[in-house]
Amino acid sequence: MQPLYLADLINLAQAPLYLLIAFLALLSVKTAPRPRHVLALYALVSVAWLGAQVVWNRGALPFLLNDFKFRLPLYGLLLLAIILFWFVRAYLLVGGSGWGWWSLGVVWTGALLLLDSSRASTSDILWTGGGWMVLRDDFLRGGIALGWCLFTGAAVMTTLLAFRRTRQPLVRNRIRYLVLILLLVIAGQVAFLATYWTLGSLVSLPGVLIAAYAALTPRLPSLRRAMQRSLSYLITTGLALLFYLAALTLSLSAFRATQGTSPWLVGISLAAVLAVFFTPLLSQAQKWIDRLIAGVSHDPARILRQYSQDISNILDLDLLAKVVTELIGNALDISRGHLFTVSYEKAPEGGNCYRLQGVKGKGEEDPVPGILLEESPLANYFRYQRPPLPQSDIDNLPRFGGTPADERQWLSTLQMEVYVPIHSKDEWIGLLALGPKNSGEPFWDDDLFLLSSLADQTAVALENARLVESLVRLNNDFRRAIAALDQANRNLERLDRTKTDFISVASHELHSPLTLVNAYSQMLLEDPELASNPEYAKMLSGIHSGAQRLHEIVESMLDMAKIDTRELQLDLQPVSLGDLISSINEKLDAALKERNQKFEALDLTSLPAIQGDREALRKVFHHLLTNAIKYTPDGGKITVSGQALYPTRELLTESGVELVVSDTGIGIDPSMHEVIFTKFYQTGELALHSSGKTKFKGAGPGLGLAISKGIVEAHFGRIWVESPEHDEVRCPGSQFHVYLPLHQPEKTRPRPVI
Ligand code: ADP
């Protein structure tokens, strides 16, 4: 057994790394599969290739002929060159199957292997002539080297052409990575061809590692920036080294010059000088070098501070969109951007969706609104993820493969380069869409990180602006509703005035002729000659009662007109309500008998007399009792009860009397308790009312309760009704309450108006 050489150890140590790369490339799912699979193949072949080198070094595998064993790693190299070319095509997403190339590779390698294996039948010298001799070994090595050059050259050419063909910064960045990979791998393989095997494998290893990084990372950071940073780091480190050396030399000479001084003292002074001057100097130098190499870059902390200051007080959505896109545009050198508000709603074709409403920001055009279906990959991303999403990710990453065509179409009309979701309390409320940078540079990770922080700052302001906007909308709706109400109110007032005018005019015009008709019909009725003829007597009595009924209605209209026009004059005198009720009762006795109804007045004689207008109050109770008779079926009962009321601190300020007219009639629905006191109000259909003053449900003009209320309130009293329901079968009954104060106040106090 031969001992292991250092070269063998180095080769064996690389093998696990290649296996790991193959393993990761096969397992990862975040990036396109083709480059990953080819990379895994490359890594596995590399392991075999390293193994072949160990075999060669140790002269193992005795069954293989020695010279073939020497060429084995070279065949591996050819195979690696073919796979590298394959990787380049997969990485650059070159279309077509590339069968021509693969056939060439197979034929080339096959022919060489065939020649190699015909060792027994052919001589080692393939050709002699002209003083030249071609050995088989040389021919084979030459063939392998030529094949290697062919495929490696093709890989380089494909890369350079792809770089020239594209202007897209992100694609160019990807290709830059490829250039670096090719540089390292090819340099390593050239070293190998030049027989520096170990060096060769060590140089190509970083290339393969970078290839793994590039093939497995969805969003590659800027290679140029990484280079710039490394360069700036190298220069700064060099400077630091120089500084330290200078300080050391100085301190040594100082130490020598001041013989006898304590070395501690010199050391401490040196440390103090370094601490005071070195750190600020170095950081300043770092800044200069950065600026020199990378140009002016933004300061995220300053931008964030300025941004949150500028937008914190904005409550107007349009202004917010303008300021936000303006500030971000200036910070990142972008000339177009929109802010979208997001609302969750029902989708037009069923299901739910997010509606994105654009608010005009930086740029000329108005943003096109969009709809994202709830289950679409885009909505899913914006709903649950915070980091900004570049358009290139939507185009390339497998997770966005299922994006519906119209959502892609919407994005392409926007022509933006990055989308930044805005969340407030885990709810997706907005989206910032930003156009490309003016420099043509893509959005790098630090830009995206800055945008993500800016989106967080925007959330509160956007939420506030949205709230204010909905408040303003609500306020406008409210104002419109008030204006409509106002208009309706004015119309109602006009209608009411017309009604009042009509009542006033009609009652005044009808009053005089009706008085005449009434008087003459009375005279005719009293004529003995006419009375002796039963036919005439009947006709005259009909005319007279009709004229009287008409007279009563016109009287009611006159009363109503007086109440409406506030012309009602009260002739105040002491009134005993008990007497008043019994005198009304006498008049209604005939009707009660006709309807077979019982009447009862409970204890009204003990009530104190009140100050009021007897005739007006007579009308009040006349209407109430007539109504009670009308809305109570035959055989029912009407009761009038009363009580004297004395002031209580909370409810009543003056002494008075409360009278209650109760019946066992059809009752009144509680929802009607207020409206029945308005003029011309009647429940039920007019056509169904039976006519007649005291007939069951007999029709009236709908003025009785309105007049009663007007008169009671003119006495500073109150009238209201209590009844559980309206039911013509069960007849729950109604109670009309009338409260009247004992005394009327001075005239100066305004009387209430109905
Ligand atoms: P009308 O001339 O129709 O009687 P009113 O103003 O006196 O007009 O009454 C208004 C409406 O109130 C009536 O049409 C009736 O529906 C209802 N109403 C009044 N009094 C009673 C009552 N005692 N029982 C049931 N309904 C009543």
Residues whose N, C-alpha, C, O or C-beta is under 5 A from the ligand:
A	BS01	ADP	N627 A628 Y631 G665 G667 I668 I676 Y681 Q682 T683 G700 P701 G702 L703 G704 L705 A706 S734
